[in-house]
């Protein structure tokens, strides 16, 4: 007798496609501590974002937030508009992000406001979990003055948690957690320091001086640990108790705001109880994020061991590119496809290469196109990213 085919119940999904959705809105503006907490969690020691004396000596005249912080000033790690509709027994991992940046910097005292929309979805058969939904959602970020800061298109992967646990793809693929020798850790730290010193002063490469085939300095982050994953989680401001309120789009019947997406038992929130005890919607203790720091819970959703966040990997890409671009350059566009998670015990290497140049782009500025790949110590691919970076002519 064959097993019953796995199906995803999309009854509550289809009628929501193309509609605006609600979500969380942060109460307070971005603070200097929020910026410092963010770059600490992203392991991004660019002094422009944490060192007051250094930042005051630059053209900005003080601390400024990295471009990547837009997702940290949002609700739901940027994936809220891609996780819409109740699918019983489901879980979610991140599939990718696409970002457009419009040249409006985020400074201490700024506040971002979001418009969100569920764009579309498709169902694909995967080795990981059988029938799997790849859903996309769009977020527009504006500041308190209405200025356009960034747009994001997020891709969420929604699947049957029970089927993923049954198949155990990662459990079968992963070996023992990497144990790093002192010599190996020394090499990791040496590479980290070399990258840090590669452009600490923020000098931008000139467009005419950059050539197709140029390699960007290699970067490394890790080894990843429960401590680093927890630090990342807490840097997303909405994860701190009492930092946001629920908002809904006007004129939309039955808007998706904070409904249960159908998380498997043990991964949901208690929204009513959290009004008294906020720990009941704190994702590190309960809720869908608990598998990131709990190996047993990770196994229940097919992830085998503690693992990192998709939104973090997207931010890593933006930070890496922005550091190379310097104070007179900026990241205009990134499209990152997430191929696999950063697991506990692994390190992540960054390798970038200039693959094209465009003196007169649609943005009205000179752009270089960079191909970026993130891999682990075994060569496994975490992220494939293509980006357009603005550089000055003179």
C-alpha positions as a LaTeX table, in Angstrom:
\begin{tabular}{lrrr}
\hline
Residue & $x$ (\AA) & $y$ (\AA) & $z$ (\AA) \\
\hline
Unk1 & 0.00 & 0.00 & 0.00 \\
Unk2 & 1.53 & 3.32 & $-1.06$ \\
Unk3 & 1.76 & 6.32 & 1.17 \\
Unk4 & $-0.85$ & 9.01 & 0.76 \\
Unk5 & 0.46 & 11.73 & $-1.59$ \\
Unk6 & 1.61 & 14.89 & 0.15 \\
Unk7 & $-0.54$ & 17.91 & $-0.63$ \\
Unk8 & $-0.45$ & 21.55 & 0.42 \\
Unk9 & $-3.86$ & 22.99 & 1.24 \\
Unk10 & $-3.94$ & 26.34 & $-0.59$ \\
Unk11 & $-7.59$ & 27.16 & 0.17 \\
Unk12 & $-6.61$ & 30.26 & 2.11 \\
Unk13 & $-3.85$ & 31.32 & $-0.29$ \\
Unk14 & $-5.26$ & 31.76 & $-3.78$ \\
Unk15 & $-7.71$ & 34.58 & $-3.05$ \\
Unk16 & $-4.93$ & 36.64 & $-1.44$ \\
Unk17 & $-2.60$ & 36.77 & $-4.45$ \\
Unk18 & $-1.93$ & 40.31 & $-5.64$ \\
Unk19 & $-3.47$ & 41.97 & $-2.59$ \\
Unk20 & $-1.85$ & 44.38 & $-0.14$ \\
Unk21 & $-1.21$ & 42.93 & 3.31 \\
Unk22 & $-0.58$ & 44.33 & 6.77 \\
Unk23 & 1.99 & 43.40 & 9.37 \\
Unk24 & 4.11 & 44.96 & 12.07 \\
Unk25 & 5.13 & 48.62 & 12.28 \\
Unk26 & 7.94 & 49.65 & 14.61 \\
Unk27 & 6.96 & 52.23 & 17.21 \\
Unk28 & 10.22 & 54.14 & 17.44 \\
Unk29 & 12.72 & 55.62 & 14.97 \\
Unk30 & 16.08 & 54.02 & 14.35 \\
Unk31 & 18.63 & 54.83 & 17.05 \\
Unk32 & 22.42 & 54.79 & 17.12 \\
Unk33 & 22.21 & 51.70 & 19.34 \\
Unk34 & 20.01 & 49.99 & 16.77 \\
Unk35 & 22.66 & 50.65 & 14.10 \\
Unk36 & 25.50 & 49.43 & 16.29 \\
Unk37 & 23.54 & 46.33 & 17.30 \\
Unk38 & 22.85 & 45.57 & 13.64 \\
Unk39 & 26.43 & 45.77 & 12.38 \\
Unk40 & 27.63 & 43.81 & 15.42 \\
Unk41 & 25.17 & 41.03 & 14.59 \\
Unk42 & 26.11 & 41.07 & 10.89 \\
Unk43 & 29.82 & 40.99 & 11.87 \\
Unk44 & 30.27 & 44.11 & 9.75 \\
Unk45 & 32.92 & 46.25 & 11.48 \\
Unk46 & 32.75 & 49.21 & 9.09 \\
Unk47 & 33.64 & 52.13 & 11.41 \\
Unk48 & 31.19 & 54.42 & 9.57 \\
Unk49 & 28.40 & 52.56 & 11.38 \\
Unk50 & 29.72 & 52.27 & 14.94 \\
Unk51 & 32.76 & 54.53 & 15.58 \\
Unk52 & 31.54 & 58.05 & 16.39 \\
Unk53 & 34.92 & 59.76 & 15.99 \\
Unk54 & 35.60 & 58.09 & 12.65 \\
Unk55 & 32.09 & 58.80 & 11.32 \\
Unk56 & 32.29 & 62.47 & 12.31 \\
Unk57 & 35.46 & 62.81 & 10.21 \\
Unk58 & 33.68 & 61.61 & 7.04 \\
Unk59 & 31.44 & 63.49 & 4.61 \\
Unk60 & 28.43 & 62.19 & 6.56 \\
Unk61 & 29.44 & 64.05 & 9.72 \\
Unk62 & 28.31 & 61.26 & 12.01 \\
Unk63 & 27.09 & 57.69 & 12.26 \\
Unk64 & 25.02 & 56.43 & 9.37 \\
Unk65 & 23.22 & 53.10 & 9.00 \\
Unk66 & 24.34 & 50.52 & 6.45 \\
Unk67 & 22.03 & 49.95 & 3.49 \\
Unk68 & 21.32 & 46.44 & 4.76 \\
Unk69 & 19.53 & 47.71 & 7.88 \\
Unk70 & 16.30 & 48.28 & 5.92 \\
Unk71 & 15.35 & 44.63 & 6.50 \\
Unk72 & 16.20 & 45.00 & 10.20 \\
Unk73 & 13.77 & 47.92 & 10.50 \\
Unk74 & 10.98 & 45.85 & 8.97 \\
Unk75 & 8.72 & 43.17 & 10.45 \\
Unk76 & 9.12 & 39.44 & 9.82 \\
Unk77 & 12.69 & 39.48 & 8.49 \\
Unk78 & 11.33 & 40.99 & 5.27 \\
Unk79 & 9.43 & 37.81 & 4.34 \\
Unk80 & 5.99 & 38.80 & 5.67 \\
Unk81 & 4.44 & 39.51 & 2.23 \\
Unk82 & 5.73 & 36.16 & 0.94 \\
Unk83 & 4.18 & 34.19 & 3.82 \\
Unk84 & 0.47 & 34.75 & 3.26 \\
Unk85 & $-2.39$ & 32.32 & 3.82 \\
Unk86 & $-3.00$ & 29.42 & 6.20 \\
Unk87 & $-1.30$ & 26.16 & 5.10 \\
Unk88 & $-1.82$ & 23.48 & 7.78 \\
Unk89 & 1.30 & 21.74 & 9.08 \\
Unk90 & 3.66 & 23.99 & 7.18 \\
Unk91 & 7.00 & 25.60 & 7.85 \\
Unk92 & 9.01 & 28.27 & 6.03 \\
Unk93 & 12.59 & 28.88 & 5.01 \\
Unk94 & 13.93 & 31.73 & 2.89 \\
Unk95 & 14.50 & 31.22 & $-0.83$ \\
Unk96 & 16.02 & 34.53 & $-1.84$ \\
Unk97 & 15.82 & 38.31 & $-1.90$ \\
Unk98 & 15.97 & 41.03 & $-4.52$ \\
Unk99 & 16.68 & 44.61 & $-3.42$ \\
Unk100 & 16.62 & 48.00 & $-5.11$ \\
Unk101 & 18.15 & 50.99 & $-3.30$ \\
Unk102 & 17.27 & 54.57 & $-4.21$ \\
Unk103 & 20.02 & 56.65 & $-2.62$ \\
Unk104 & 18.17 & 57.81 & 0.51 \\
Unk105 & 20.46 & 57.11 & 3.47 \\
Unk106 & 19.10 & 55.93 & 6.82 \\
Unk107 & 20.36 & 58.01 & 9.74 \\
Unk108 & 19.73 & 57.89 & 13.49 \\
Unk109 & 16.27 & 59.34 & 14.08 \\
Unk110 & 14.80 & 58.05 & 10.82 \\
Unk111 & 11.80 & 55.74 & 10.82 \\
Unk112 & 10.82 & 53.39 & 8.01 \\
Unk113 & 7.25 & 52.67 & 6.97 \\
Unk114 & 6.35 & 49.70 & 4.78 \\
Unk115 & 3.81 & 48.92 & 2.08 \\
Unk116 & 3.49 & 45.17 & 1.49 \\
Unk117 & 1.91 & 43.04 & $-1.23$ \\
Unk118 & 1.63 & 39.29 & $-1.84$ \\
Unk119 & 2.86 & 38.94 & $-5.42$ \\
Unk120 & 2.57 & 35.30 & $-6.56$ \\
Unk121 & 3.51 & 31.68 & $-5.97$ \\
Unk122 & 4.29 & 28.41 & $-7.72$ \\
Unk123 & 4.38 & 24.78 & $-6.56$ \\
Unk124 & 7.48 & 22.73 & $-7.35$ \\
Unk125 & 8.35 & 19.14 & $-6.47$ \\
Unk126 & 11.55 & 19.07 & $-4.37$ \\
Unk127 & 13.74 & 16.38 & $-2.85$ \\
Unk128 & 13.61 & 18.32 & 0.39 \\
Unk129 & 9.87 & 18.13 & 1.07 \\
Unk130 & 7.90 & 16.98 & $-1.98$ \\
Unk131 & 5.38 & 19.59 & $-3.18$ \\
Unk132 & 6.87 & 22.92 & $-2.13$ \\
Unk133 & 5.56 & 26.45 & $-2.51$ \\
Unk134 & 7.86 & 29.21 & $-3.74$ \\
Unk135 & 5.95 & 32.40 & $-2.93$ \\
Unk136 & 6.99 & 36.00 & $-3.56$ \\
Unk137 & 6.07 & 39.21 & $-1.80$ \\
Unk138 & 6.99 & 42.86 & $-2.27$ \\
Unk139 & 7.84 & 45.52 & 0.31 \\
Unk140 & 8.36 & 49.23 & $-0.29$ \\
Unk141 & 10.31 & 51.13 & 2.38 \\
Unk142 & 9.84 & 54.88 & 2.83 \\
Unk143 & 11.10 & 57.14 & 5.58 \\
Unk144 & 9.14 & 59.58 & 7.75 \\
Unk145 & 9.36 & 62.20 & 5.00 \\
Unk146 & 7.88 & 59.85 & 2.39 \\
Unk147 & 11.22 & 59.48 & 0.60 \\
Unk148 & 11.71 & 56.14 & $-1.14$ \\
Unk149 & 14.53 & 54.21 & 0.55 \\
Unk150 & 14.36 & 50.68 & $-0.87$ \\
Unk151 & 12.19 & 48.02 & $-2.42$ \\
Unk152 & 12.46 & 44.32 & $-1.69$ \\
Unk153 & 11.05 & 41.23 & $-3.34$ \\
Unk154 & 11.35 & 38.26 & $-0.99$ \\
Unk155 & 10.94 & 34.59 & $-1.83$ \\
Unk156 & 9.66 & 32.21 & 0.82 \\
Unk157 & 9.78 & 28.43 & 0.64 \\
Unk158 & 6.76 & 26.87 & 2.35 \\
Unk159 & 6.48 & 23.12 & 2.77 \\
Unk160 & 5.12 & 20.26 & 4.86 \\
Unk161 & 7.27 & 20.10 & 7.97 \\
Unk162 & 6.38 & 16.44 & 8.53 \\
Unk163 & 7.44 & 15.49 & 5.00 \\
Unk164 & 10.74 & 17.36 & 5.32 \\
Unk165 & 11.43 & 15.66 & 8.65 \\
Unk166 & 10.57 & 12.27 & 7.12 \\
Unk167 & 12.89 & 12.75 & 4.15 \\
Unk168 & 15.75 & 14.12 & 6.27 \\
Unk169 & 17.66 & 15.50 & 3.30 \\
Unk170 & 20.05 & 17.64 & 5.32 \\
Unk171 & 20.45 & 15.00 & 8.01 \\
Unk172 & 21.58 & 12.56 & 5.32 \\
Unk173 & 23.91 & 15.09 & 3.68 \\
Unk174 & 25.52 & 16.70 & 6.71 \\
Unk175 & 28.45 & 15.09 & 8.40 \\
Unk176 & 29.56 & 15.76 & 11.94 \\
Unk177 & 29.65 & 19.37 & 13.03 \\
Unk178 & 32.99 & 20.85 & 12.06 \\
Unk179 & 35.54 & 21.02 & 14.87 \\
Unk180 & 38.06 & 23.73 & 14.10 \\
Unk181 & 41.69 & 23.41 & 15.13 \\
Unk182 & 43.53 & 26.45 & 16.56 \\
Unk183 & 45.54 & 26.66 & 13.32 \\
Unk184 & 42.38 & 26.67 & 11.19 \\
Unk185 & 40.76 & 29.30 & 13.38 \\
Unk186 & 43.88 & 31.41 & 13.07 \\
Unk187 & 43.61 & 31.25 & 9.29 \\
Unk188 & 39.94 & 32.28 & 9.45 \\
Unk189 & 40.77 & 35.22 & 11.68 \\
Unk190 & 43.66 & 36.27 & 9.43 \\
Unk191 & 41.38 & 36.36 & 6.39 \\
Unk192 & 38.73 & 38.25 & 8.35 \\
Unk193 & 41.27 & 40.90 & 9.36 \\
Unk194 & 42.66 & 41.22 & 5.83 \\
Unk195 & 39.17 & 41.92 & 4.50 \\
Unk196 & 38.48 & 44.40 & 7.28 \\
Unk197 & 41.64 & 46.34 & 6.42 \\
Unk198 & 40.96 & 46.20 & 2.66 \\
Unk199 & 38.82 & 49.35 & 2.74 \\
Unk200 & 38.44 & 50.51 & 6.32 \\
Unk201 & 38.83 & 54.15 & 5.30 \\
Unk202 & 36.02 & 53.90 & 2.75 \\
Unk203 & 37.93 & 54.95 & $-0.37$ \\
Unk204 & 35.77 & 54.20 & $-3.42$ \\
Unk205 & 37.29 & 52.53 & $-6.48$ \\
Unk206 & 36.84 & 54.74 & $-9.55$ \\
Unk207 & 34.64 & 53.42 & $-12.33$ \\
Unk208 & 37.37 & 53.82 & $-14.97$ \\
Unk209 & 39.91 & 52.01 & $-12.80$ \\
Unk210 & 37.77 & 48.89 & $-12.38$ \\
Unk211 & 38.00 & 46.17 & $-15.02$ \\
Unk212 & 35.91 & 43.17 & $-15.91$ \\
Unk213 & 37.53 & 40.17 & $-14.25$ \\
Unk214 & 38.70 & 42.09 & $-11.18$ \\
Unk215 & 38.31 & 40.09 & $-7.99$ \\
Unk216 & 36.95 & 41.68 & $-4.83$ \\
Unk217 & 38.79 & 40.96 & $-1.56$ \\
Unk218 & 37.74 & 37.66 & $-0.03$ \\
Unk219 & 35.71 & 37.78 & 3.17 \\
Unk220 & 34.86 & 35.19 & 5.82 \\
Unk221 & 32.26 & 35.05 & 8.59 \\
Unk222 & 32.18 & 32.39 & 11.28 \\
Unk223 & 32.35 & 29.83 & 12.63 \\
Unk224 & 28.60 & 30.22 & 13.10 \\
Unk225 & 27.29 & 29.32 & 16.52 \\
Unk226 & 24.20 & 29.42 & 18.72 \\
Unk227 & 25.61 & 32.69 & 20.11 \\
Unk228 & 26.01 & 34.27 & 16.65 \\
Unk229 & 22.54 & 33.13 & 15.52 \\
Unk230 & 21.00 & 34.55 & 18.69 \\
Unk231 & 22.85 & 37.85 & 18.22 \\
Unk232 & 21.53 & 38.07 & 14.67 \\
Unk233 & 17.96 & 37.38 & 15.77 \\
Unk234 & 17.96 & 40.11 & 18.40 \\
Unk235 & 19.29 & 42.70 & 15.95 \\
Unk236 & 16.01 & 42.58 & 14.02 \\
Unk237 & 14.21 & 45.22 & 16.06 \\
Unk238 & 10.76 & 43.65 & 15.86 \\
Unk239 & 12.09 & 40.64 & 17.77 \\
Unk240 & 12.58 & 42.80 & 20.89 \\
Unk241 & 9.57 & 42.81 & 23.23 \\
Unk242 & 7.05 & 45.57 & 22.63 \\
Unk243 & 8.78 & 47.25 & 19.70 \\
Unk244 & 5.96 & 47.10 & 17.12 \\
Unk245 & 2.22 & 47.37 & 16.59 \\
Unk246 & $-0.04$ & 45.68 & 14.05 \\
Unk247 & $-1.19$ & 47.70 & 11.05 \\
Unk248 & $-3.57$ & 46.83 & 8.20 \\
Unk249 & $-3.93$ & 48.33 & 4.71 \\
Unk250 & $-7.01$ & 50.48 & 4.23 \\
Unk251 & $-9.85$ & 49.29 & 2.02 \\
Unk252 & $-8.78$ & 45.63 & 1.86 \\
Unk253 & $-11.35$ & 43.05 & 2.90 \\
Unk254 & $-9.88$ & 40.32 & 5.12 \\
Unk255 & $-6.31$ & 41.68 & 5.04 \\
Unk256 & $-3.51$ & 39.34 & 6.09 \\
Unk257 & $-1.91$ & 40.92 & 9.15 \\
Unk258 & $-0.86$ & 38.46 & 11.88 \\
Unk259 & $-2.94$ & 35.36 & 11.22 \\
Unk260 & $-1.54$ & 31.88 & 11.81 \\
Unk261 & 0.18 & 30.66 & 8.60 \\
Unk262 & $-0.35$ & 27.07 & 9.77 \\
Unk263 & 2.87 & 26.42 & 11.63 \\
Unk264 & 3.37 & 22.85 & 12.76 \\
Unk265 & 2.61 & 22.17 & 16.45 \\
Unk266 & 5.20 & 23.72 & 18.74 \\
Unk267 & 6.17 & 26.48 & 16.31 \\
Unk268 & 3.24 & 28.86 & 16.66 \\
Unk269 & 2.73 & 32.04 & 18.68 \\
Unk270 & 0.20 & 32.77 & 21.41 \\
Unk271 & $-0.77$ & 36.30 & 20.38 \\
Unk272 & $-3.36$ & 36.78 & 23.13 \\
Unk273 & $-1.17$ & 35.35 & 25.86 \\
Unk274 & 1.74 & 37.50 & 24.69 \\
Unk275 & $-0.17$ & 40.61 & 25.70 \\
Unk276 & 0.58 & 39.52 & 29.28 \\
Unk277 & 3.74 & 37.48 & 28.79 \\
Unk278 & 5.67 & 38.63 & 25.69 \\
Unk279 & 7.82 & 35.53 & 25.80 \\
Unk280 & 4.84 & 33.68 & 24.29 \\
Unk281 & 5.59 & 35.31 & 20.93 \\
Unk282 & 9.35 & 35.49 & 21.34 \\
Unk283 & 10.66 & 33.39 & 18.48 \\
Unk284 & 13.74 & 32.11 & 20.25 \\
Unk285 & 11.61 & 30.49 & 22.97 \\
Unk286 & 8.48 & 29.64 & 20.98 \\
Unk287 & 7.41 & 30.19 & 17.40 \\
Unk288 & 8.79 & 29.44 & 13.94 \\
Unk289 & 12.34 & 30.68 & 14.56 \\
Unk290 & 13.15 & 28.37 & 17.45 \\
Unk291 & 14.75 & 25.78 & 15.16 \\
Unk292 & 17.53 & 28.25 & 14.38 \\
Unk293 & 19.07 & 27.72 & 17.82 \\
Unk294 & 17.63 & 24.32 & 18.84 \\
Unk295 & 18.95 & 21.24 & 17.06 \\
Unk296 & 16.01 & 19.08 & 18.08 \\
Unk297 & 13.48 & 21.61 & 16.81 \\
Unk298 & 15.54 & 22.13 & 13.65 \\
Unk299 & 15.19 & 18.42 & 12.95 \\
Unk300 & 11.41 & 18.65 & 13.25 \\
Unk301 & 11.30 & 20.98 & 10.23 \\
Unk302 & 13.88 & 19.13 & 8.16 \\
Unk303 & 16.95 & 21.26 & 8.95 \\
Unk304 & 19.01 & 18.72 & 10.94 \\
Unk305 & 20.87 & 21.21 & 13.16 \\
Unk306 & 20.85 & 24.87 & 14.22 \\
Unk307 & 21.08 & 27.18 & 11.22 \\
Unk308 & 21.20 & 30.84 & 10.23 \\
Unk309 & 18.69 & 33.27 & 8.77 \\
Unk310 & 18.01 & 33.94 & 5.11 \\
Unk311 & 17.55 & 37.66 & 5.69 \\
Unk312 & 20.96 & 37.70 & 7.35 \\
Unk313 & 22.60 & 36.18 & 4.28 \\
Unk314 & 20.98 & 38.83 & 2.12 \\
Unk315 & 22.30 & 41.54 & 4.43 \\
Unk316 & 25.77 & 39.99 & 4.32 \\
Unk317 & 25.77 & 40.37 & 0.52 \\
Unk318 & 24.78 & 44.04 & 0.66 \\
Unk319 & 27.35 & 44.82 & 3.37 \\
Unk320 & 30.15 & 43.09 & 1.49 \\
Unk321 & 29.43 & 45.01 & $-1.70$ \\
Unk322 & 28.93 & 48.34 & 0.09 \\
Unk323 & 32.26 & 47.99 & 1.90 \\
Unk324 & 34.06 & 47.59 & $-1.45$ \\
Unk325 & 32.08 & 50.48 & $-3.00$ \\
Unk326 & 33.24 & 52.88 & $-0.27$ \\
Unk327 & 31.77 & 56.18 & 0.90 \\
Unk328 & 31.26 & 57.59 & $-2.61$ \\
Unk329 & 29.68 & 54.44 & $-4.03$ \\
Unk330 & 26.57 & 52.46 & $-3.17$ \\
Unk331 & 24.75 & 49.22 & $-3.87$ \\
Unk332 & 21.89 & 49.84 & $-6.29$ \\
Unk333 & 20.50 & 46.35 & $-6.87$ \\
Unk334 & 21.06 & 42.81 & $-5.64$ \\
Unk335 & 19.41 & 39.54 & $-6.58$ \\
Unk336 & 20.39 & 36.75 & $-4.22$ \\
Unk337 & 19.25 & 33.14 & $-4.57$ \\
Unk338 & 19.63 & 31.16 & $-1.36$ \\
Unk339 & 20.90 & 27.65 & $-2.09$ \\
Unk340 & 21.46 & 26.40 & 1.43 \\
Unk341 & 21.63 & 27.55 & 5.04 \\
Unk342 & 24.62 & 28.50 & 7.16 \\
Unk343 & 24.73 & 25.66 & 9.66 \\
Unk344 & 26.15 & 25.74 & 13.18 \\
Unk345 & 29.90 & 25.09 & 13.08 \\
Unk346 & 30.37 & 26.23 & 9.49 \\
Unk347 & 32.10 & 29.33 & 8.15 \\
Unk348 & 30.94 & 31.37 & 5.15 \\
Unk349 & 33.35 & 32.64 & 2.50 \\
Unk350 & 32.56 & 35.53 & 0.12 \\
Unk351 & 34.05 & 35.67 & $-3.38$ \\
Unk352 & 33.12 & 38.49 & $-5.76$ \\
Unk353 & 34.13 & 39.29 & $-9.33$ \\
Unk354 & 33.35 & 42.21 & $-11.66$ \\
Unk355 & 31.56 & 40.74 & $-14.69$ \\
Unk356 & 30.31 & 43.84 & $-16.55$ \\
Unk357 & 30.45 & 47.65 & $-16.66$ \\
Unk358 & 27.74 & 50.10 & $-17.68$ \\
Unk359 & 28.81 & 53.77 & $-17.98$ \\
Unk360 & 25.26 & 55.04 & $-18.58$ \\
Unk361 & 22.71 & 52.90 & $-16.75$ \\
Unk362 & 18.95 & 53.22 & $-16.35$ \\
Unk363 & 19.70 & 54.65 & $-12.92$ \\
Unk364 & 21.52 & 57.56 & $-14.54$ \\
Unk365 & 24.79 & 56.58 & $-12.85$ \\
Unk366 & 27.77 & 54.39 & $-13.81$ \\
Unk367 & 27.35 & 50.81 & $-12.60$ \\
Unk368 & 29.54 & 47.75 & $-12.36$ \\
Unk369 & 27.96 & 44.33 & $-12.19$ \\
Unk370 & 29.38 & 41.94 & $-9.62$ \\
Unk371 & 28.88 & 38.20 & $-9.34$ \\
Unk372 & 29.04 & 37.15 & $-5.71$ \\
Unk373 & 29.03 & 33.63 & $-4.30$ \\
Unk374 & 28.88 & 32.56 & $-0.66$ \\
Unk375 & 30.22 & 29.10 & 0.16 \\
Unk376 & 31.04 & 27.07 & 3.25 \\
Unk377 & 34.34 & 25.44 & 4.17 \\
Unk378 & 33.48 & 22.37 & 2.05 \\
Unk379 & 32.67 & 24.41 & $-1.04$ \\
Unk380 & 28.92 & 24.03 & $-0.62$ \\
Unk381 & 27.05 & 27.00 & $-2.10$ \\
Unk382 & 24.91 & 29.09 & 0.24 \\
Unk383 & 24.13 & 32.06 & $-1.99$ \\
Unk384 & 24.43 & 33.02 & $-5.64$ \\
Unk385 & 24.10 & 36.80 & $-6.01$ \\
Unk386 & 24.29 & 39.21 & $-8.92$ \\
Unk387 & 24.51 & 42.90 & $-8.05$ \\
Unk388 & 24.83 & 46.32 & $-9.60$ \\
Unk389 & 27.08 & 48.73 & $-7.71$ \\
Unk390 & 27.38 & 52.46 & $-8.35$ \\
Unk391 & 30.94 & 53.82 & $-8.46$ \\
Unk392 & 32.11 & 57.40 & $-9.00$ \\
Unk393 & 33.70 & 58.50 & $-12.29$ \\
Unk394 & 36.13 & 60.87 & $-10.56$ \\
\hline
\end{tabular}
